Amino acid sequence: MIAAIKPAGANTRGLLAYLYGPGRHDEHLDPHLVTGFAMLAMPDPGRDENATLTDFARHLDEPVRLRNSEFGKPVTDHVWHCPVRAAPEDRHLSDTEWGEIAQRIVHAAGIAPEGDDLACRWIAVRHADDHIHILATTVREDGRRPKLHDSGIRVGDACRQIEKDYRLRRLKKGDRTAEHRPTQAEMHKAERLGWEQTSRQWLQDRIRAAIPHATSTEELLAYLEADDIPVKPRRGPSGDLLGYAVGRPGDLNKDGEQIYHPGGKIAPDLTLPKLQARLETSAPEEHPTARRNRPTTPWHQATEALDTLRPETTATSADEDARTQANISALGELIEATAQAAPSDHRAQLRAASAAFARAQRSQIRAEDRAAHTLRTAARDIAHTATGPDGSALAALTAALLWAAIFAARWHEAKGHAHQADAARQAVHHLQSAADAALAPTLTELEARRPGEGTRRTLANDVRAAVPEHAERILTDPGWPALATLLADAEASGQKPHQLLKEAAAQRELTTARQPARVLITRIQHTSRNPAPNRRAEAARLRSVSASAFGAPSPNDQPRTTAAPTSQPSRHRR
């Protein structure tokens, strides 16, 4: 059940005309009163043909007129309007039940607390099966104004309890971090102009798409202007940026003037202060060794940045939570940058993942944005790169993004962030499809060169020795023949399959991996292109490559001695 409190109005008669009228599309059926304040003495205009909306409005406005006649400054924002809607799958509610629900809503809001004989005047009108409208005038019988601060939170809590008591669809509790819902006027305007999105939704997508390209809010606004988006900055006398608003081309008011929307009205995390915190936080000093060991392409750098994340979903300190929230916020920017720079046949799922993950990027936990500098730098590098990824680089990055989104969903769930966890899970669904598509060409190529049966048996023993707890899942995975080819290739170049498997398995857990062989393929391919800076290992690799070049036998042709399994294979068979 959703109760959406509307901005305060001034025309009681006009709102009654809408509630009792046919609707904008003749959708109102049998408008009638279901309940109202205790002293309501007027007949229902929906049931009595002699009752007029003007008299009804005058009766509701009586406390407002009395107050205005006694005080110098008149009350003009006195019309409180709250539609209350049931879910499409909910059972039919009777007028009596809707009346009870309305009384609980006005009590929670502070309009008419239970037992308060001097509360505001209000009514509830029903003109459809699935919802009612509550109208109140916000001057009490004693002339005071009701206390409506945080009424939306209280009404939302009441709705959650109503859902439980009336056995309706249970929605998750809000946390005041969601973007504003489109108004009816916005939706009707978008429909009239043939737009798939309302202006605020469209602008949110454009701002989020621009964020990976900017290192400051000034750059962000310049990027939006270059994309033909009207920008209206607000500056102080010194020229410092104090705020901003943006408009959608073609979105004009009745006078033909551009309509602008402040960033905070588009989404809570797009206010100027929050954008400045994300974009302009100074970077931690980088050690010279880290610069030397940095991977060569932005795609591999992004995967490396994701590899440095160490998820912790159990009880953590406030500082750790702030760092995690920052990295989750930056993860959304990295998904968006990847969607923009990926090959065209991979963009649809990545863009869908980016759109879904936007809700997971913010929560009530304040982010320590400095902690996410590495991920944000990776996102900017990808956004600015002129060359796309090769197949294996894209496969490794999408797999790493998938793992990071899974972690984000778990963390939000552990913290009780229900809406954010749902958003992250939706993104996981799209990222899984993107990762499968990115890896498909590599799997096809590797499976076409699968090694002989004897070599596969030998490599299977390596799997059992390196990752005994996941061995049978890996060996029964449809991707096992491709993994076997990759391991055979690695051995031919002088690397040890057993060690590669252990290192790849250590980089991320395999328990929740849907197809663990595919996960290992992307991890091994990535680490093979970006090995750890270990001089002894590098020297050994060079010696092995030299030996292979001078006629060392291929693993496809000659059996070898393998590392002994840590447990008997039979213990892992299904």
Phi, psi and omega in degrees: 000132183241126174247115186249100180288126182271161175302147183299142179241184184230357188239092179296316181298320180295320179292321176298321179299322177291314184297322182265357181273186183283350185090168182289335181231033181056036183266352182276125182238127176051060177296132180200162181278137175251334176189174178189187182294159192300325185265018180297119184241007183264146176290157182281120179298340179277349182238337182245115184291343179272348180281140180246150178293328180296314178296321181296316179296320180297322179294318179292328185273359187305313178297329179293316180295320179296317179296315182295332179283340182262334183246151183291318183268115184286152174274125181240345182254055192259357184265114179258125186230127182219100171290141179234118189237137174274160178288153182302328183272358180290155177291166178289132178256136180284169176299323179297317179294319178296324177296318178297319180296317180299318179297323178291325179293312182291331175294313181295323183289336186095005177290313182215078178301144182301132179084359181267105182285348182252022183286179181291157173277138183205159175219161173233123183247136178244127175226020176200163182292328194256003181200163173231168173237129175257126177242133177221153172252124194270051165229125182287168179296335178269007176089352180276161175270144179288158178270102185252006180299132182062023179297329179298321179293316181295320179294320177299318177297320178296321179297321179297322179288322177299317178303319179291315184291326183259007178056051177255175178302129184270118176265163181273149182291136179282163180229016176067024177246003180280154175288161181293137177292146176298140176282164177301320181298319180296316181293319178294323179294317178299319179295319181295323182270359179077025179268140177282336180235152171290167184299316181294322176295317180297317181293323178300316178300319182290321179293316180295326178291332182276336186303315180296345182269355189240149174246004177202164178292328176297317177296321180298313180294323177295321179296318179295318178297321178295338178268017176065030176259122180298129181237136180235090179284151174244121186238152176275178180302331180279353183093356179294143180285123181252341181182175179205159173216151181228157181229158176266130178305130180091354179268096187243155175274186185294340178267007180079016181263148180298135175266130180246147179237124175297150182304321181293337176276347178275313176200147184298333182266011179250018172291159181301312181300321182287324175294320178297320179296323181284319189269333191246011176290133182294148183276144172293149182295134182264135179290141180303325179297322179297323179294321181292326185269006183292137177301161191280330183245154178301328182293316177289325177298320179294318178296319177298319180298320177292328180294336181283347179292136178237093187294144176217108184259357177277188182302128181228166179282167179298323179295318179295320178297320179295321178291319179296316179299322178297316180293325177293320176298316179291330177301320177299322178292324179291321176298318180296315179297320179296320179298323181288324187262351181290159175305150188302327182283357178249358190284327187302309182292323179292321177293321177296322177296318180297316180296319180292322186286346182305322181290334180279349185284346184227145175209186179287345178281125181284128185280142171267087193298334179300329183292340184259016183301321182298314180294320181293322176297320178298319179296318180294321180297320178292319180298330184262356183287145181265349182243140178280172182278154168282173187301315183290325179294317178294319179298317180294319182290316180295325176295320178292321176297320178300312180298318181294323178292324175298316177300317180299318179297318180295317181296314179299319179297317179297330181271000180079019179270082189296314183293320179293320178297319177297317179297317179296321179294324175297318178296322178302318179302314181288323179292327177297317178295320179294319180294320178298316181293322181291327183274343186305312179299322179295317179298317181299316181294317181290318181295332179291342181245029186302140182289171181293168184300319181296316179295321179297321178296319180295316179293329177297323176295324175298318179299315181295328180283323186278317182227068186301326184288344180240006190302311185292327175295320179294315185287339177261359177291137177303339179274003182300314179304321179292319177297321179298319177298316180298319179293321178296320177297318180297319180294323179296334179268007175099004180268162182258115181305319181302315181290319178301318180296317180296316181294318180294319180293330181285340184285333173203149183291150183252355186301317183266002181292128180292321179226089188298330179296321179293320178300315181295324179299311182295322181292317181293318179297320180292313182290332177293327179275338181227069184291158176295143183285078180243114186297319182296316179295321180295318178296319178297320179297317180296319178297320181293320179296320179296317180297318180296322181294335181261028168101019175297142183293148178282149177295342177287340186255338190220129177292162180219170176277132182249165175294139182290136178297149180282347177210166182289137182304325185298336181290342185254000181283145177274000000 
